[in-house]
Amino acid sequence: MPYVYQKLDDYDISRELLADQYANWTEAQSVALAFHLIQCAEYMDQPLEFDRVAVRCDFTAFESLFDLAGHYGKDFPDEENVLDYFQDFTTVIECDDGSVIIQEF
């Protein structure tokens, strides 16, 4: 079955994420997530198929590490412990605005 590829850079991916009317990524979150996806493609040395609906379903944003911990009913003395705990289970992306994104697990 024929199909067309479009090469996207991190800016294009960030714009696509922000254009998703069913997601509410912040600017910082969209940039961090786009950068993460580009890094994954580079690490695998293969192109990734970008699907913003799949990204919306696979990743969740939280305002802070403590909000993330609270969502899962965990209590930690400091942010470093929260980060270490969740990095053992999934991908954690820290954003410039202090928010975090995790890959659902």
C-alpha positions as CSV (number, residue, x, y, z in Angstrom):
1,M,0.0,0.0,0.0
2,P,1.6,3.3,-1.0
3,Y,1.9,6.2,1.4
4,V,3.6,9.5,1.8
5,Y,6.2,10.4,4.4
6,Q,6.6,13.9,5.7
7,K,9.9,14.8,7.5
8,L,9.1,16.7,10.8
9,D,11.6,18.5,13.0
10,D,11.1,19.2,16.7
11,Y,9.4,22.5,15.9
12,D,6.9,20.9,13.6
13,I,6.1,18.2,16.1
14,S,5.7,20.7,18.9
15,R,3.2,22.7,16.7
16,E,1.3,19.5,15.9
17,L,1.0,18.7,19.5
18,L,-0.2,22.1,20.4
19,A,-2.8,22.0,17.6
20,D,-4.4,18.9,19.0
21,Q,-7.7,20.2,20.3
22,Y,-8.2,17.2,22.6
23,A,-4.9,17.6,24.4
24,N,-3.8,20.5,26.5
25,W,-0.1,20.5,26.3
26,T,1.7,23.6,27.4
27,E,4.3,25.2,25.2
28,A,7.1,23.8,27.4
29,Q,5.5,20.3,27.4
30,S,5.1,20.2,23.6
31,V,8.7,21.3,23.1
32,A,10.0,18.7,25.6
33,L,7.9,15.9,24.2
34,A,8.9,16.8,20.6
35,F,12.6,16.8,21.6
36,H,12.1,13.4,23.3
37,L,10.5,11.9,20.2
38,I,13.4,13.2,18.0
39,Q,15.9,11.7,20.4
40,C,14.1,8.3,20.2
41,A,14.3,8.3,16.4
42,E,18.0,9.2,16.5
43,Y,18.7,6.5,19.1
44,M,16.9,3.9,17.0
45,D,18.5,5.3,13.9
46,Q,15.1,4.9,12.2
47,P,12.3,7.3,11.3
48,L,9.3,7.3,13.7
49,E,5.7,7.5,12.5
50,F,4.2,10.5,14.2
51,D,0.7,10.2,15.4
52,R,-0.5,12.9,17.7
53,V,-3.5,10.9,18.9
54,A,-1.2,8.0,19.9
55,V,1.1,10.5,21.7
56,R,-1.8,12.0,23.5
57,C,-2.8,8.5,24.7
58,D,0.7,7.3,25.5
59,F,1.9,10.3,27.5
60,T,0.4,12.3,30.4
61,A,1.5,15.7,31.7
62,F,1.5,16.8,35.4
63,E,2.2,20.2,36.8
64,S,5.0,19.0,39.0
65,L,6.7,15.8,40.3
66,F,4.6,16.0,43.5
67,D,1.4,16.2,41.4
68,L,2.6,13.0,39.6
69,A,3.3,11.3,42.9
70,G,-0.1,12.3,44.3
71,H,-1.9,11.0,41.2
72,Y,-0.5,7.6,41.9
73,G,-1.1,7.8,45.7
74,K,2.6,8.0,46.6
75,D,4.2,10.3,49.2
76,F,7.9,11.3,49.0
77,P,10.1,13.6,51.0
78,D,11.6,15.4,48.0
79,E,11.4,15.7,44.2
80,E,14.6,13.6,43.6
81,N,12.9,10.6,45.3
82,V,9.8,11.0,43.1
83,L,11.9,11.2,39.9
84,D,14.0,8.2,40.9
85,Y,10.9,6.1,41.7
86,F,9.1,6.8,38.5
87,Q,12.2,6.5,36.3
88,D,12.4,2.9,37.5
89,F,9.0,2.2,35.8
90,T,8.7,4.5,32.8
91,T,10.0,7.4,30.8
92,V,9.9,10.7,32.7
93,I,10.4,14.0,30.7
94,E,11.1,17.1,32.7
95,C,9.9,20.3,31.2
96,D,11.3,23.9,31.4
97,D,8.2,25.1,33.2
98,G,8.6,22.6,36.1
99,S,6.0,20.2,34.8
100,V,6.7,16.6,33.9
101,I,5.4,14.2,31.3
102,I,5.4,10.4,31.8
103,Q,4.8,7.6,29.4
104,E,1.8,5.7,30.7
105,F,2.7,2.3,32.2
